[in-house]
């Protein structure tokens, strides 16, 4: 029973930590959307990573 309580508490702690991380990611996403003059509600993480990838590719091409 003690092991089960420990596992349950660890799971709850991990869940809380994960929720905090998601909140931080969401805040950063909103900040980046504002910086890029994009609609925060419509811009997904996939959009952000796609934009970053495109920027990186164009930047590297410009360097060449």
C-alpha positions as CSV (number, residue, x, y, z in Angstrom):
1,X,0.0,0.0,0.0
2,X,2.9,2.4,0.8
3,X,4.4,1.7,-2.7
4,X,1.0,2.6,-4.3
5,X,0.7,5.8,-2.3
6,X,4.3,6.8,-3.3
7,X,3.6,6.0,-7.0
8,X,0.4,8.0,-6.8
9,X,2.1,11.0,-5.2
10,X,4.9,10.8,-7.8
11,X,2.3,10.7,-10.6
12,X,0.5,13.7,-9.1
13,X,3.8,15.6,-8.7
14,X,4.8,14.8,-12.3
15,X,1.4,15.9,-13.6
16,X,1.7,19.2,-11.8
17,X,5.2,19.8,-13.1
18,X,4.0,19.0,-16.6
19,X,1.1,21.4,-16.3
20,X,3.6,24.1,-15.2
21,X,5.8,23.4,-18.2
22,X,2.8,23.5,-20.6
23,X,1.8,26.9,-19.1
24,X,5.3,28.2,-19.7
25,X,5.3,26.9,-23.3
26,X,1.9,28.6,-23.9
27,X,3.1,31.9,-22.5
28,X,6.2,31.8,-24.7
29,X,4.0,30.9,-27.7
30,X,1.9,33.9,-27.0
31,X,4.9,36.2,-26.7
32,X,6.4,34.9,-30.0
33,X,3.0,35.3,-31.7
34,X,2.9,38.9,-30.6
35,X,6.5,39.4,-31.7
36,X,5.7,38.0,-35.1
37,X,2.4,40.0,-35.3
38,X,0.4,36.8,-35.5
39,X,-3.0,36.0,-33.9
40,X,-2.2,34.1,-30.7
41,X,-5.4,32.1,-30.8
42,X,-4.8,30.9,-34.4
43,X,-1.0,30.2,-34.2
44,X,-0.2,26.7,-33.2
45,X,3.1,25.3,-32.1
46,X,3.5,23.6,-35.4
47,X,3.1,27.0,-37.1
48,X,5.8,28.5,-34.9
49,X,8.2,25.6,-35.5
50,X,7.5,25.8,-39.2
51,X,8.2,29.6,-39.2
52,X,11.4,29.1,-37.3
53,X,12.5,26.3,-39.7
54,X,11.7,28.5,-42.8
55,X,13.6,31.4,-41.2
56,X,16.6,29.2,-40.5
57,X,16.7,27.8,-44.0
58,X,16.4,31.3,-45.6
59,X,19.1,32.6,-43.2
60,X,21.5,29.8,-44.0
61,X,20.8,30.3,-47.7
62,X,21.5,34.1,-47.4
63,X,24.8,33.3,-45.7
64,X,25.9,31.2,-48.6
